[in-house]
């Protein structure tokens, strides 16, 4: 039996998981993946394997069909986000697929909170200045009593709200499935994009769906408070980058911290790179050794269950 793994965080620690596969007599393939493999690369690789642990790759109907024509029997999406996986196609082709939910709520929330603090106090500007021989002292803003428009109130959103409330911030949650949570009673809820004019920060933690693509756009940014700060630790296409670029240029958006982008890796010629007031990540919000162990072991044993490995 053979398993393909295309998830970069898991691949970086693959030596720690090899004994689990070896104990079951399973051969694994670990290609060099920066962020994702292409559809054509996947169509070539996937059919050769009984199981597939998916990263952020385009696991679409074309890829699953190629896999089904070959050896593929089951797959597991490593992590929480599933916007890259065509579950309908997999079901039609009789390929069981699942993800590993509730793995990274705390880790991604830590990054979100770190970005909020960094944008508020411009710590990254100071760091760059000191490295360049300068001694900058920008005046930031305090967190207490500032308002956050928190988009998404799932595992990551609730963990983020917990951290924001601990900093004495006000939180308005935007989630069509909002339910009050114990210990987070102070969180208010609203319909997107109501009350954006109250928000000092917009923090995105939600899943990407066809309905919310570009939910942060020219129209919604125009409704926001002038000088709003934006954090995205969710999915890049939630933000219309062209609209964000225009808003950064005009000052409507003060600054942004983006761990994710519409195209990843961020193109070298992206206009976003011109804005010194922005912080850029590498879609790495969940990547801690602890979280990678947790999610990888979950993915492995879910796949074993699908494949009938005891």
PyMOL commands that set and color helices and strands:
alter all, ss='L'
color gray80, all
select helices_A, chain A and resi 8-12+14-16+18-23+39-48+61-69+87-92+105-121+123-131+155-166+196-198+218-223+236-238+241-250+271-274+289-307
alter helices_A, ss='H'
color red, helices_A
select strands_A, chain A and resi 2-5+27-30+51-54+74-77+96-99+147-151+170-174+188-189+201-204+228-232+253-258+278-280
alter strands_A, ss='S'
color yellow, strands_A
deselect
rebuild
show_as cartoon
